[in-house]
Amino acid sequence: MKKLIIILVVLSFGVQGIFAADDWGKTGHRATGEIAQRYLTKKTQRAITELLNGQSLAFVANYADDIKSDNEYRSYGTWHYVNFPFDSTYEKHPKSEKGDLIVGINTCVSALKNENSSKDEKIFHLKMLVHFIGDLHQPLHIGLADDKGGNDFQVRWFKDGANLHRVWDYHMIDDYDMSYTELAENSEELTKNQLKRFQAGTVIDWMYDSRDLCKQVYENTEIGDKLGYMYMYDYMNVVRTQLQKGGIRLAVLLNGIFG
C-alpha cells in the first residue's frame, strides 16, 4: 500500500511537471481577456458573443493551455513563445520550423478574417488568439532558447525552489492574491495619450516591447537569487501593466477583425 501511494505521488508530480502552467497562469490570462472585453466596439462584441455562444473572452482565455494534453494539438506547442539571443533580432534569427508565437498570432488573425473559414475554425482561432496575446505580454515568452525561456533559470521564491519563468507566470500574481476581475477592475486609469501609446504599433512592435522588459529582468536577476517581497515591490506593477497592455492590444486586433 505504501509503495502504491509513493508511486501515485511521483506520478502526480510528473504530470504537473509536464502540464504545469507556462504563461501568466489562469488568473493572468483571464485578466487580459476581461480587460480586452471593456475596449471592444459594440459590433465586435456582437460578433464574439455569437461565435462564443455568450462566453466571455476571460472564460476562453486558457483554452490554448487546456488543450496541451491532447495529442491532436501538440503541434501548437511552439506557438506560445518566441526565443532568440539578446544580441540578435527576431527578423535575423532562424525561425522554428514548427512556428512560433508571432506565427501563431498571425495565423489566428488570418483565419478570423478569412470569409471562407468555417464557424468552428473561427471559434478555435479566436480562443487561441486570446491566449497568444496574453503570452506575448509575458516577458519570458520573448526569451532565450538556452534556458527555455527562463524555465532552467533556477531561483527561490521565498523559501521554495522555483525558476524565473514560473515567478513571472504565476508566483507574483498568485501572491498578489487578487482574482482576475479584481485585477481588471483595478487597472490603472489611462490618459488619452497613454491609451493611444498602448494601442499603437504592430504585433512585432508589441513583441519587442516585451523583449525589452525581458532584458531588464535578466539584467536584474541572478541564478540562485532568493526572490520575494522586494521583487514583488519592483515588478508587480510591471506585471499589472503588461496585463493591461495585453487586454488593450487584444481589443485592437479584435476590433480590426470584426469592427
Secondary structure, DSSP 8 states (H G I E B T S, - for coil): -HHHHHHHHHHHHHHHHHH---SSHHHHHHHHHHHHHTT--HHHHHHHHHHTTT--HHHHTTHHHHGGGSGGGGGGGGGG-----TTS-TTTS---TT--HHHHHHHHHHHHH-TTS-HHHHHHHHHHHHHHHHHHTSGGGG--TTTTTTTT-EEEETTEEEEHHHIIIIIHHHHHT--HHHHHHT-----HHHHHHHH-S-HHHHHHHHHHHHHHHHHT--TT-EESHHHHHHHHHHHHHHHHHHHHHHHHHHHHHH-
